[in-house]
């Protein structure tokens, strides 16, 4: 997994915001799933995709933040992936100042 990055300054802020937002999304998805399964008895494909997205993205997000996500030194992207990402953002119409973090 690599050496953990020290949690100070910007890294700590990114980590805390990530944890807070992930907590909010976990609570929201859990409550919606509970309502759709137990009260309405109508769990649809959109609910299944929402749960799948959360369960696949949450562990990756935690690992990336603990291994230094948000810093250039500990980036998990190689030069080719960075170029692809920036080109995708530029030509997709999304406002961007480069990579997040």
Buried (B, 14 or more C-beta within 10 A) or exposed (E): EEEEBEEEEEBEEBBEEBEEEBEEBEEEBEEBBEEBEEEEEEBEEEBEEBBEEBEEEBEEBBEBBBBBBBEEEBBEEEEEEBEEBEEEBEEEEEEEEEEEB
